[in-house]
Amino acid sequence: MTTNRVSTNKAFAYLRIGVGILFLFFGEYKVFGTAFTLNGGFQGWITRFISDSGAYPFMVPVLQHFVLPHATAIAFLVAYGELAIGIALTSGLCSRLASGFGLLYMLALLFSSNYPGPHVAAWQYLGASLDHLVLAMCFAAFLAGDPDGSLSVEPALRAWRSRRPGSSGVGST
């Protein structure tokens, strides 16, 4: 492998790990505390998205008629989902799967909270969505590339599996 390719793989891995660490922080306080999941934190965010006109018009009914009535369950899904994405990206295990869910999550957040309002210039839609769009683009890159190609525990785990007694190295039954 060329030096340039190795440095590109490592840079990609550093980005994956950095995004993973962010999601570990996002998920950790939600999973190990109760303010977000059980004490109205999640509902507060959704209510603000609706009342501050932050949600795109097509998302408002979804937030009002699906998300809020199921707020506690969805809050737990968000909390554990963020933590799972963080673990997957940081470790390099199932990064592509985690990135697919991360991309869907970022798009849901973008459409729920980044509406710049009607009758604005097209560039303002991009400007309003930067906080979620940048992470969405990272997840899209992880989906398109080889996110576990460097600095991942996956190759070590694969090697360990193939060295286990009774393992054929192909896959166990």
ZAVO-105095 format. One record per atom (N, C-alpha, C): atom name; residue number from 1; x, y, z. Coordinates in pm, 1 decimal, padded with zeros to 6 digits. Layout:
% residues N
<'CA',NUM,<X,Y,Z>> ...
***
This chain:
% residues 173
<'N',1,<00085.0,-00117.3,00000.0>> <'CA',1,<00000.0,00000.0,00000.0>> <'C',1,<00089.9,00124.0,00000.0>> <'N',2,<00055.1,00220.8,-00079.8>> <'CA',2,<00138.0,00341.1,-00088.3>> <'C',2,<00122.2,00426.2,00036.8>> <'N',3,<00222.1,00510.4,00058.5>> <'CA',3,<00219.8,00598.1,00176.2>> <'C',3,<00099.6,00690.8,00172.7>> <'N',4,<00066.2,00742.2,00054.3>> <'CA',4,<-00048.2,00832.7,00041.7>> <'C',4,<-00177.8,00762.0,00078.2>> <'N',5,<-00192.1,00636.9,00033.2>> <'CA',5,<-00313.7,00559.9,00063.1>> <'C',5,<-00323.0,00529.9,00212.9>> <'N',6,<-00210.5,00497.7,00274.4>> <'CA',6,<-00209.5,00470.6,00418.0>> <'C',6,<-00250.4,00596.0,00494.7>> <'N',7,<-00196.2,00711.6,00457.5>> <'CA',7,<-00231.1,00834.7,00528.8>> <'C',7,<-00376.3,00873.3,00505.2>> <'N',8,<-00430.0,00845.8,00386.4>> <'CA',8,<-00571.3,00872.9,00359.5>> <'C',8,<-00659.1,00781.2,00443.9>> <'N',9,<-00622.7,00652.8,00452.0>> <'CA',9,<-00699.4,00559.3,00535.2>> <'C',9,<-00697.1,00600.8,00681.4>> <'N',10,<-00580.8,00645.5,00729.0>> <'CA',10,<-00572.4,00688.8,00869.0>> <'C',10,<-00653.0,00815.7,00892.1>> <'N',11,<-00648.5,00909.3,00798.8>> <'CA',11,<-00727.6,01031.9,00813.1>> <'C',11,<-00875.9,00998.6,00817.9>> <'N',12,<-00918.8,00907.8,00732.7>> <'CA',12,<-01058.2,00863.3,00730.9>> <'C',12,<-01094.1,00797.3,00864.2>> <'N',13,<-01001.2,00717.3,00916.0>> <'CA',13,<-01023.5,00651.2,01045.2>> <'C',13,<-01030.8,00754.6,01157.7>> <'N',14,<-00944.6,00855.2,01154.3>> <'CA',14,<-00948.4,00959.4,01257.8>> <'C',14,<-01082.0,01034.0,01254.5>> <'N',15,<-01132.5,01060.2,01134.4>> <'CA',15,<-01263.8,01124.4,01122.9>> <'C',15,<-01371.7,01033.9,01180.2>> <'N',16,<-01368.1,00905.5,01144.8>> <'CA',16,<-01465.2,00808.5,01197.3>> <'C',16,<-01460.4,00803.9,01349.5>> <'N',17,<-01342.0,00797.1,01404.5>> <'CA',17,<-01326.3,00790.5,01549.8>> <'C',17,<-01371.1,00921.0,01614.6>> <'N',18,<-01338.8,01034.7,01553.7>> <'CA',18,<-01382.4,01163.9,01608.0>> <'C',18,<-01533.2,01176.6,01612.7>> <'N',19,<-01599.6,01138.5,01504.0>> <'CA',19,<-01746.3,01141.1,01502.0>> <'C',19,<-01799.9,01042.5,01604.9>> <'N',20,<-01735.2,00926.7,01616.5>> <'CA',20,<-01777.0,00827.9,01715.8>> <'C',20,<-01767.5,00882.0,01857.7>> <'N',21,<-01660.1,00953.8,01888.1>> <'CA',21,<-01644.7,01011.8,02022.1>> <'C',21,<-01753.9,01114.6,02049.4>> <'N',22,<-01786.7,01196.0,01949.0>> <'CA',22,<-01898.2,01290.8,01965.8>> <'C',22,<-02025.8,01216.7,02004.3>> <'N',23,<-02054.4,01107.4,01934.3>> <'CA',23,<-02176.7,01033.3,01961.9>> <'C',23,<-02171.0,00959.1,02094.5>> <'N',24,<-02051.8,00920.5,02137.5>> <'CA',24,<-02039.8,00863.9,02272.0>> <'C',24,<-02081.5,00967.3,02376.3>> <'N',25,<-02036.1,01090.9,02358.7>> <'CA',25,<-02076.0,01198.3,02451.1>> <'C',25,<-02225.1,01225.7,02441.4>> <'N',26,<-02279.2,01233.6,02317.3>> <'CA',26,<-02422.2,01260.3,02299.3>> <'C',26,<-02506.5,01153.4,02367.9>> <'N',27,<-02469.8,01027.3,02347.9>> <'CA',27,<-02549.4,00916.8,02400.7>> <'C',27,<-02528.1,00891.3,02549.2>> <'N',28,<-02407.2,00913.9,02596.8>> <'CA',28,<-02373.5,00881.0,02736.0>> <'C',28,<-02462.0,00953.2,02836.4>> <'N',29,<-02475.5,01083.5,02822.8>> <'CA',29,<-02554.5,01156.5,02922.8>> <'C',29,<-02703.2,01122.2,02912.7>> <'N',30,<-02747.0,01082.5,02793.4>> <'CA',30,<-02887.8,01046.0,02775.4>> <'C',30,<-02917.3,00907.5,02831.5>> <'N',31,<-02823.9,00813.7,02813.2>> <'CA',31,<-02843.4,00677.0,02861.2>> <'C',31,<-02826.5,00668.1,03012.1>> <'N',32,<-02724.3,00735.2,03066.0>> <'CA',32,<-02692.7,00721.0,03207.9>> <'C',32,<-02756.7,00827.6,03296.5>> <'N',33,<-02837.1,00912.9,03237.8>> <'CA',33,<-02915.6,01009.7,03313.9>> <'C',33,<-03061.2,00992.5,03276.2>> <'N',34,<-03149.0,01064.1,03344.6>> <'CA',34,<-03291.9,01049.6,03315.2>> <'C',34,<-03354.7,01177.9,03261.0>> <'N',35,<-03280.5,01286.8,03257.2>> <'CA',35,<-03338.6,01414.4,03214.3>> <'C',35,<-03391.9,01408.2,03070.9>> <'N',36,<-03318.8,01344.4,02981.5>> <'CA',36,<-03359.5,01338.6,02841.3>> <'C',36,<-03469.6,01236.3,02818.7>> <'N',37,<-03456.0,01118.6,02878.5>> <'CA',37,<-03546.9,01008.6,02847.4>> <'C',37,<-03674.4,01007.3,02930.5>> <'N',38,<-03662.9,01032.0,03060.3>> <'CA',38,<-03778.7,01015.2,03148.9>> <'C',38,<-03834.4,01144.9,03206.7>> <'N',39,<-03759.7,01251.6,03199.4>> <'CA',39,<-03804.3,01375.3,03264.1>> <'C',39,<-03831.2,01489.5,03166.9>> <'N',40,<-03874.3,01455.8,03046.3>> <'CA',40,<-03923.0,01557.1,02953.7>> <'C',40,<-03820.9,01626.0,02866.8>> <'N',41,<-03695.3,01589.1,02874.5>> <'CA',41,<-03594.0,01654.1,02791.2>> <'C',41,<-03620.4,01637.5,02642.7>> <'N',42,<-03648.8,01515.3,02602.1>> <'CA',42,<-03676.9,01488.6,02461.1>> <'C',42,<-03802.9,01562.7,02416.1>> <'N',43,<-03908.9,01553.8,02495.9>> <'CA',43,<-04034.0,01621.7,02461.2>> <'C',43,<-04011.8,01773.4,02450.2>> <'N',44,<-03928.4,01827.9,02537.5>> <'CA',44,<-03898.0,01970.9,02532.2>> <'C',44,<-03834.5,02011.1,02400.4>> <'N',45,<-03739.6,01929.1,02353.4>> <'CA',45,<-03675.6,01959.0,02225.1>> <'C',45,<-03776.9,01953.6,02111.2>> <'N',46,<-03860.6,01851.3,02108.9>> <'CA',46,<-03958.5,01836.8,02000.6>> <'C',46,<-04058.1,01952.0,02003.7>> <'N',47,<-04104.0,01988.5,02122.4>> <'CA',47,<-04197.7,02100.1,02136.1>> <'C',47,<-04133.8,02229.4,02086.2>> <'N',48,<-04006.8,02251.0,02118.2>> <'CA',48,<-03936.8,02370.8,02068.9>> <'C',48,<-03922.7,02369.7,01918.0>> <'N',49,<-03891.0,02253.6,01860.5>> <'CA',49,<-03879.6,02245.0,01715.1>> <'C',49,<-04010.1,02289.0,01649.1>> <'N',50,<-04123.0,02248.0,01706.9>> <'CA',50,<-04253.7,02281.8,01649.8>> <'C',50,<-04288.2,02428.4,01675.9>> <'N',51,<-04276.0,02473.1,01800.0>> <'CA',51,<-04320.7,02608.4,01836.0>> <'C',51,<-04229.6,02717.7,01782.3>> <'N',52,<-04101.4,02689.6,01764.2>> <'CA',52,<-04009.4,02790.8,01711.3>> <'C',52,<-04003.2,02789.4,01559.1>> <'N',53,<-04093.6,02715.5,01495.2>> <'CA',53,<-04096.7,02701.1,01349.4>> <'C',53,<-03965.2,02649.2,01295.3>> <'N',54,<-03899.7,02565.0,01371.6>> <'CA',54,<-03772.8,02507.3,01328.4>> <'C',54,<-03790.3,02385.9,01240.1>> <'N',55,<-03906.7,02324.1,01246.1>> <'CA',55,<-03931.4,02203.3,01166.8>> <'C',55,<-03981.4,02240.3,01028.0>> <'N',56,<-03936.1,02164.9,00928.9>> <'CA',56,<-03989.6,02181.3,00794.3>> <'C',56,<-04138.5,02150.6,00801.2>> <'N',57,<-04221.0,02220.4,00721.8>> <'CA',57,<-04367.0,02202.4,00730.6>> <'C',57,<-04413.3,02057.0,00718.1>> <'N',58,<-04349.2,01978.4,00634.2>> <'CA',58,<-04392.3,01839.4,00618.9>> <'C',58,<-04359.1,01754.3,00742.7>> <'N',59,<-04267.2,01801.0,00828.2>> <'CA',59,<-04229.8,01725.6,00948.6>> <'C',59,<-04318.7,01757.4,01068.6>> <'N',60,<-04384.7,01872.1,01067.4>> <'CA',60,<-04464.9,01912.8,01183.3>> <'C',60,<-04571.1,01808.9,01218.8>> <'N',61,<-04651.4,01758.5,01123.4>> <'CA',61,<-04749.7,01656.6,01161.2>> <'C',61,<-04685.0,01528.1,01213.7>> <'N',62,<-04570.6,01490.9,01159.9>> <'CA',62,<-04500.0,01371.5,01207.5>> <'C',62,<-04458.9,01391.9,01353.1>> <'N',63,<-04403.3,01508.7,01382.3>> <'CA',63,<-04360.6,01538.6,01519.1>> <'C',63,<-04480.1,01544.6,01614.8>> <'N',64,<-04589.2,01607.3,01570.6>> <'CA',64,<-04706.4,01623.3,01656.3>> <'C',64,<-04783.2,01493.3,01677.6>> <'N',65,<-04801.0,01417.1,01570.5>> <'CA',65,<-04893.7,01303.7,01575.9>> <'C',65,<-04826.9,01166.6,01588.2>> <'N',66,<-04696.0,01162.5,01573.2>> <'CA',66,<-04626.9,01035.1,01593.0>> <'C',66,<-04518.7,01044.5,01701.0>> <'N',67,<-04431.8,01141.7,01688.1>> <'CA',67,<-04317.4,01149.6,01780.1>> <'C',67,<-04362.0,01185.1,01922.0>> <'N',68,<-04439.2,01290.8,01938.1>> <'CA',68,<-04480.3,01329.6,02074.0>> <'C',68,<-04565.4,01223.6,02144.5>> <'N',69,<-04661.3,01158.9,02077.1>> <'CA',69,<-04736.9,01053.9,02146.8>> <'C',69,<-04651.1,00933.7,02189.0>> <'N',70,<-04539.4,00913.1,02124.1>> <'CA',70,<-04449.4,00801.3,02156.6>> <'C',70,<-04315.3,00853.3,02207.3>> <'N',71,<-04317.4,00967.1,02272.3>> <'CA',71,<-04195.1,01039.1,02306.9>> <'C',71,<-04099.0,00959.8,02395.2>> <'N',72,<-04147.8,00892.5,02496.4>> <'CA',72,<-04057.0,00821.1,02586.9>> <'C',72,<-03985.7,00708.2,02514.2>> <'N',73,<-04057.8,00629.7,02437.9>> <'CA',73,<-03995.6,00519.9,02363.0>> <'C',73,<-03894.7,00573.3,02262.4>> <'N',74,<-03930.0,00679.9,02191.8>> <'CA',74,<-03838.9,00737.0,02092.5>> <'C',74,<-03718.3,00800.6,02161.2>> <'N',75,<-03737.4,00859.4,02278.6>> <'CA',75,<-03624.7,00916.2,02353.8>> <'C',75,<-03523.4,00807.3,02388.6>> <'N',76,<-03571.3,00690.7,02431.6>> <'CA',76,<-03480.2,00579.3,02460.3>> <'C',76,<-03411.9,00529.8,02333.0>> <'N',77,<-03486.6,00525.0,02222.4>> <'CA',77,<-03429.0,00485.3,02094.1>> <'C',77,<-03317.7,00581.9,02053.7>> <'N',78,<-03341.8,00711.1,02069.3>> <'CA',78,<-03240.5,00812.3,02038.0>> <'C',78,<-03118.4,00795.3,02128.4>> <'N',79,<-03140.7,00782.0,02258.1>> <'CA',79,<-03029.9,00771.8,02353.5>> <'C',79,<-02942.4,00650.2,02324.7>> <'N',80,<-03004.0,00534.3,02315.9>> <'CA',80,<-02925.9,00413.0,02292.8>> <'C',80,<-02872.5,00407.8,02149.4>> <'N',81,<-02945.3,00466.4,02056.1>> <'CA',81,<-02896.7,00473.8,01918.1>> <'C',81,<-02771.4,00558.4,01906.9>> <'N',82,<-02769.7,00673.2,01973.7>> <'CA',82,<-02650.3,00758.2,01971.7>> <'C',82,<-02532.6,00685.8,02035.7>> <'N',83,<-02556.5,00619.4,02146.4>> <'CA',83,<-02448.7,00545.8,02213.1>> <'C',83,<-02397.7,00432.0,02123.8>> <'N',84,<-02487.9,00359.9,02059.8>> <'CA',84,<-02448.5,00250.4,01970.5>> <'C',84,<-02368.4,00302.0,01851.0>> <'N',85,<-02410.8,00413.1,01793.1>> <'CA',85,<-02335.9,00472.7,01682.8>> <'C',85,<-02196.0,00510.4,01730.6>> <'N',86,<-02186.9,00569.1,01848.2>> <'CA',86,<-02057.0,00607.3,01903.0>> <'C',86,<-01966.3,00488.2,01925.0>> <'N',87,<-02019.5,00381.3,01981.6>> <'CA',87,<-01939.5,00260.3,02005.6>> <'C',87,<-01893.6,00199.9,01873.5>> <'N',88,<-01985.0,00190.5,01777.8>> <'CA',88,<-01951.6,00130.1,01648.5>> <'C',88,<-01844.0,00210.4,01575.6>> <'N',89,<-01860.1,00341.2,01569.3>> <'CA',89,<-01762.7,00421.6,01496.4>> <'C',89,<-01628.2,00427.9,01567.5>> <'N',90,<-01629.3,00436.8,01698.0>> <'CA',90,<-01504.1,00445.7,01772.3>> <'C',90,<-01425.5,00315.8,01762.6>> <'N',91,<-01495.2,00204.5,01769.7>> <'CA',91,<-01428.1,00074.2,01765.8>> <'C',91,<-01398.5,00026.6,01624.1>> <'N',92,<-01474.4,00075.8,01527.8>> <'CA',92,<-01459.0,00027.6,01391.7>> <'C',92,<-01532.4,-00102.9,01366.9>> <'N',93,<-01631.5,-00132.3,01448.6>> <'CA',93,<-01715.4,-00250.9,01429.8>> <'C',93,<-01851.2,-00208.2,01376.6>> <'N',94,<-01890.9,-00263.6,01265.6>> <'CA',94,<-02021.7,-00231.7,01204.4>> <'C',94,<-02035.9,-00082.7,01174.7>> <'N',95,<-01927.7,-00019.2,01135.3>> <'CA',95,<-01932.1,00125.0,01109.2>> <'C',95,<-02026.0,00161.2,00994.8>> <'N',96,<-02029.0,00077.9,00893.4>> <'CA',96,<-02116.2,00108.4,00779.3>> <'C',96,<-02263.2,00103.3,00821.4>> <'N',97,<-02301.5,00002.3,00896.9>> <'CA',97,<-02439.2,-00008.4,00946.8>> <'C',97,<-02472.1,00111.3,01036.3>> <'N',98,<-02383.5,00142.5,01128.5>> <'CA',98,<-02404.2,00256.5,01217.7>> <'C',98,<-02414.8,00386.0,01138.9>> <'N',99,<-02337.0,00397.4,01032.1>> <'CA',99,<-02340.5,00518.8,00950.2>> <'C',99,<-02472.0,00532.6,00874.7>> <'N',100,<-02528.9,00420.9,00833.7>> <'CA',100,<-02660.5,00426.5,00769.6>> <'C',100,<-02765.5,00481.4,00864.4>> <'N',101,<-02764.1,00430.6,00987.8>> <'CA',101,<-02857.9,00481.7,01087.0>> <'C',101,<-02824.5,00626.0,01125.3>> <'N',102,<-02696.3,00657.5,01133.0>> <'CA',102,<-02655.5,00794.1,01164.8>> <'C',102,<-02700.5,00892.6,01058.6>> <'N',103,<-02689.6,00854.1,00931.9>> <'CA',103,<-02734.6,00941.2,00822.9>> <'C',103,<-02885.4,00964.5,00832.0>> <'N',104,<-02961.6,00858.7,00853.9>> <'CA',104,<-03107.4,00875.0,00868.3>> <'C',104,<-03140.5,00965.4,00987.2>> <'N',105,<-03069.5,00947.5,01097.0>> <'CA',105,<-03091.5,01027.6,01217.3>> <'C',105,<-03060.2,01174.6,01191.5>> <'N',106,<-02948.5,01202.2,01125.1>> <'CA',106,<-02911.8,01341.7,01097.2>> <'C',106,<-03012.9,01407.3,01003.1>> <'N',107,<-03062.1,01332.9,00905.7>> <'CA',107,<-03163.3,01389.1,00815.9>> <'C',107,<-03293.2,01416.1,00890.9>> <'N',108,<-03331.0,01326.0,00982.6>> <'CA',108,<-03450.9,01348.6,01063.8>> <'C',108,<-03433.6,01473.5,01149.4>> <'N',109,<-03315.8,01490.8,01210.0>> <'CA',109,<-03290.8,01610.9,01290.1>> <'C',109,<-03288.3,01736.7,01203.5>> <'N',110,<-03226.5,01727.1,01086.9>> <'CA',110,<-03220.4,01841.9,00996.4>> <'C',110,<-03361.3,01888.3,00960.5>> <'N',111,<-03446.6,01794.7,00919.6>> <'CA',111,<-03582.2,01831.8,00878.8>> <'C',111,<-03672.2,01867.3,00996.6>> <'N',112,<-03632.6,01829.8,01116.4>> <'CA',112,<-03711.0,01862.7,01235.3>> <'C',112,<-03670.4,01994.6,01299.0>> <'N',113,<-03550.7,02043.8,01269.0>> <'CA',113,<-03503.1,02160.2,01345.2>> <'C',113,<-03431.7,02268.5,01266.3>> <'N',114,<-03410.3,02252.3,01137.8>> <'CA',114,<-03327.7,02347.8,01063.8>> <'C',114,<-03401.1,02420.4,00951.8>> <'N',115,<-03530.4,02438.0,00964.1>> <'CA',115,<-03606.0,02508.1,00859.6>> <'C',115,<-03579.1,02658.1,00868.8>> <'N',116,<-03527.6,02718.7,00761.6>> <'CA',116,<-03497.7,02862.1,00767.5>> <'C',116,<-03620.0,02951.1,00746.3>> <'N',117,<-03731.6,02891.6,00711.0>> <'CA',117,<-03853.2,02968.0,00687.8>> <'C',117,<-03884.8,02976.1,00539.7>> <'N',118,<-04007.3,03015.9,00509.1>> <'CA',118,<-04045.2,03026.2,00367.6>> <'C',118,<-03983.6,03150.7,00304.3>> <'N',119,<-03973.8,03149.0,00175.2>> <'CA',119,<-03932.7,03266.3,00096.4>> <'C',119,<-03791.7,03314.3,00129.8>> <'N',120,<-03700.1,03222.5,00153.9>> <'CA',120,<-03561.2,03261.0,00175.8>> <'C',120,<-03477.9,03213.0,00057.5>> <'N',121,<-03362.2,03271.0,00042.7>> <'CA',121,<-03272.3,03230.8,-00066.1>> <'C',121,<-03226.1,03086.8,-00043.2>> <'N',122,<-03196.6,03016.9,-00152.9>> <'CA',122,<-03158.3,02875.7,-00145.8>> <'C',122,<-03037.4,02853.2,-00055.4>> <'N',123,<-02942.6,02944.7,-00056.9>> <'CA',123,<-02822.3,02925.1,00024.7>> <'C',123,<-02854.9,02924.9,00174.3>> <'N',124,<-02965.4,02989.3,00212.8>> <'CA',124,<-03001.3,02993.1,00354.5>> <'C',124,<-03046.8,02856.0,00405.2>> <'N',125,<-03098.7,02771.4,00315.3>> <'CA',125,<-03133.2,02635.0,00354.8>> <'C',125,<-03006.4,02559.5,00394.4>> <'N',126,<-02899.8,02578.6,00316.7>> <'CA',126,<-02772.8,02514.2,00350.4>> <'C',126,<-02714.4,02572.3,00478.1>> <'N',127,<-02716.7,02703.5,00490.1>> <'CA',127,<-02663.2,02767.9,00609.8>> <'C',127,<-02735.4,02726.0,00735.8>> <'N',128,<-02867.0,02711.5,00728.1>> <'CA',128,<-02947.0,02673.7,00845.2>> <'C',128,<-02923.5,02528.7,00885.6>> <'N',129,<-02878.1,02446.8,00792.0>> <'CA',129,<-02866.8,02303.7,00819.7>> <'C',129,<-02725.5,02257.1,00850.5>> <'N',130,<-02631.0,02347.2,00862.7>> <'CA',130,<-02491.5,02306.0,00878.3>> <'C',130,<-02466.3,02216.5,00998.8>> <'N',131,<-02533.0,02242.1,01109.9>> <'CA',131,<-02504.6,02161.8,01229.3>> <'C',131,<-02538.5,02014.4,01209.9>> <'N',132,<-02635.0,01981.6,01126.8>> <'CA',132,<-02668.3,01840.6,01102.4>> <'C',132,<-02616.3,01792.8,00966.8>> <'N',133,<-02602.4,01883.5,00871.9>> <'CA',133,<-02560.0,01845.2,00737.7>> <'C',133,<-02415.1,01796.5,00735.6>> <'N',134,<-02328.2,01857.6,00813.0>> <'CA',134,<-02187.4,01815.8,00815.5>> <'C',134,<-02175.1,01672.5,00866.1>> <'N',135,<-02245.3,01640.4,00974.2>> <'CA',135,<-02241.5,01502.3,01024.0>> <'C',135,<-02308.0,01406.2,00925.2>> <'N',136,<-02414.9,01450.9,00859.0>> <'CA',136,<-02479.6,01366.4,00757.7>> <'C',136,<-02381.1,01334.6,00645.4>> <'N',137,<-02301.2,01434.4,00604.6>> <'CA',137,<-02202.2,01410.3,00499.7>> <'C',137,<-02091.7,01316.2,00547.5>> <'N',138,<-02053.5,01324.4,00673.5>> <'CA',138,<-01956.1,01228.5,00729.0>> <'C',138,<-02012.7,01087.0,00721.7>> <'N',139,<-02136.9,01070.5,00764.7>> <'CA',139,<-02198.6,00937.7,00759.7>> <'C',139,<-02209.3,00887.5,00615.8>> <'N',140,<-02242.8,00976.1,00522.3>> <'CA',140,<-02249.9,00936.0,00381.2>> <'C',140,<-02112.6,00891.2,00331.1>> <'N',141,<-02008.1,00960.8,00371.4>> <'CA',141,<-01872.3,00921.3,00332.1>> <'C',141,<-01836.5,00785.4,00391.7>> <'N',142,<-01875.3,00761.6,00516.9>> <'CA',142,<-01847.7,00631.8,00578.2>> <'C',142,<-01923.6,00520.1,00506.0>> <'N',143,<-02043.4,00549.8,00459.7>> <'CA',143,<-02120.1,00450.9,00383.7>> <'C',143,<-02053.5,00420.3,00249.8>> <'N',144,<-02001.9,00522.8,00184.5>> <'CA',144,<-01943.2,00507.2,00051.7>> <'C',144,<-01802.3,00448.8,00056.6>> <'N',145,<-01729.6,00475.6,00163.9>> <'CA',145,<-01591.0,00432.1,00172.6>> <'C',145,<-01574.3,00303.2,00250.1>> <'N',146,<-01453.9,00286.8,00302.8>> <'CA',146,<-01420.2,00169.8,00384.0>> <'C',146,<-01392.0,00218.4,00525.4>> <'N',147,<-01495.9,00241.6,00605.1>> <'CA',147,<-01475.1,00304.6,00735.3>> <'C',147,<-01395.9,00218.8,00834.0>> <'N',148,<-01395.7,00088.3,00814.6>> <'CA',148,<-01324.7,-00000.4,00907.1>> <'C',148,<-01188.9,-00043.0,00852.5>> <'N',149,<-01141.4,00024.2,00747.1>> <'CA',149,<-01016.9,-00014.8,00681.3>> <'C',149,<-00891.3,00015.8,00760.7>> <'N',150,<-00900.4,00100.2,00858.9>> <'CA',150,<-00782.2,00137.1,00937.2>> <'C',150,<-00825.8,00169.0,01080.0>> <'N',151,<-00736.8,00142.1,01174.1>> <'CA',151,<-00759.8,00171.3,01316.1>> <'C',151,<-00893.5,00114.7,01364.4>> <'N',152,<-00915.8,-00010.9,01331.8>> <'CA',152,<-01040.2,-00078.9,01366.3>> <'C',152,<-01009.5,-00207.0,01441.7>> <'N',153,<-01096.4,-00244.1,01532.1>> <'CA',153,<-01079.5,-00371.8,01601.5>> <'C',153,<-01130.7,-00489.4,01518.0>> <'N',154,<-01196.8,-00460.1,01407.5>> <'CA',154,<-01254.8,-00567.8,01326.8>> <'C',154,<-01151.4,-00665.9,01272.9>> <'N',155,<-01037.1,-00622.7,01217.4>> <'CA',155,<-00938.5,-00722.1,01171.3>> <'C',155,<-00886.6,-00810.7,01285.4>> <'N',156,<-00865.1,-00752.7,01402.2>> <'CA',156,<-00818.5,-00831.1,01517.0>> <'C',156,<-00925.4,-00931.5,01559.9>> <'N',157,<-01050.7,-00889.7,01557.4>> <'CA',157,<-01159.6,-00979.5,01593.7>> <'C',157,<-01171.2,-01093.8,01492.8>> <'N',158,<-01156.0,-01062.6,01365.3>> <'CA',158,<-01159.9,-01165.5,01261.4>> <'C',158,<-01046.4,-01266.5,01280.1>> <'N',159,<-00926.2,-01216.2,01310.0>> <'CA',159,<-00811.0,-01304.3,01332.1>> <'C',159,<-00833.8,-01391.6,01455.4>> <'N',160,<-00888.5,-01334.4,01559.6>> <'CA',160,<-00916.5,-01410.5,01681.4>> <'C',160,<-01015.8,-01522.4,01653.2>> <'N',161,<-01119.3,-01491.6,01576.4>> <'CA',161,<-01219.7,-01593.4,01542.3>> <'C',161,<-01156.9,-01708.2,01464.6>> <'N',162,<-01065.8,-01676.6,01373.7>> <'CA',162,<-01006.8,-01782.3,01290.7>> <'C',162,<-00908.5,-01868.1,01369.6>> <'N',163,<-00856.0,-01819.9,01483.2>> <'CA',163,<-00761.6,-01896.2,01564.8>> <'C',163,<-00829.8,-01978.9,01672.3>> <'N',164,<-00958.5,-01960.1,01692.3>> <'CA',164,<-01030.3,-02036.2,01796.0>> <'C',164,<-01028.9,-02183.7,01763.5>> <'N',165,<-01015.9,-02268.3,01865.2>> <'CA',165,<-01023.0,-02412.4,01842.1>> <'C',165,<-01158.1,-02450.4,01781.3>> <'N',166,<-01153.3,-02536.6,01682.6>> <'CA',166,<-01276.2,-02581.6,01618.1>> <'C',166,<-01325.0,-02487.9,01509.5>> <'N',167,<-01253.3,-02377.7,01488.9>> <'CA',167,<-01295.0,-02283.4,01384.6>> <'C',167,<-01227.1,-02319.2,01254.7>> <'N',168,<-01302.6,-02321.0,01149.7>> <'CA',168,<-01246.2,-02351.0,01018.6>> <'C',168,<-01192.7,-02226.1,00952.4>> <'N',169,<-01215.4,-02110.6,01014.2>> <'CA',169,<-01170.0,-01985.0,00956.3>> <'C',169,<-01266.7,-01930.7,00853.2>> <'N',170,<-01367.7,-02007.3,00817.8>> <'CA',170,<-01463.3,-01966.7,00715.6>> <'C',170,<-01588.4,-01910.3,00779.5>> <'N',171,<-01623.0,-01958.7,00889.5>> <'CA',171,<-01745.5,-01918.8,00958.6>> <'C',171,<-01793.9,-02038.7,01037.3>> <'N',172,<-01829.5,-02016.2,01157.7>> <'CA',172,<-01870.3,-02129.2,01239.7>> <'C',172,<-02019.8,-02148.8,01233.4>> <'N',173,<-02059.3,-02271.3,01261.4>> <'CA',173,<-02202.0,-02303.6,01260.1>> <'C',173,<-02254.0,-02319.7,01399.0>> 
***
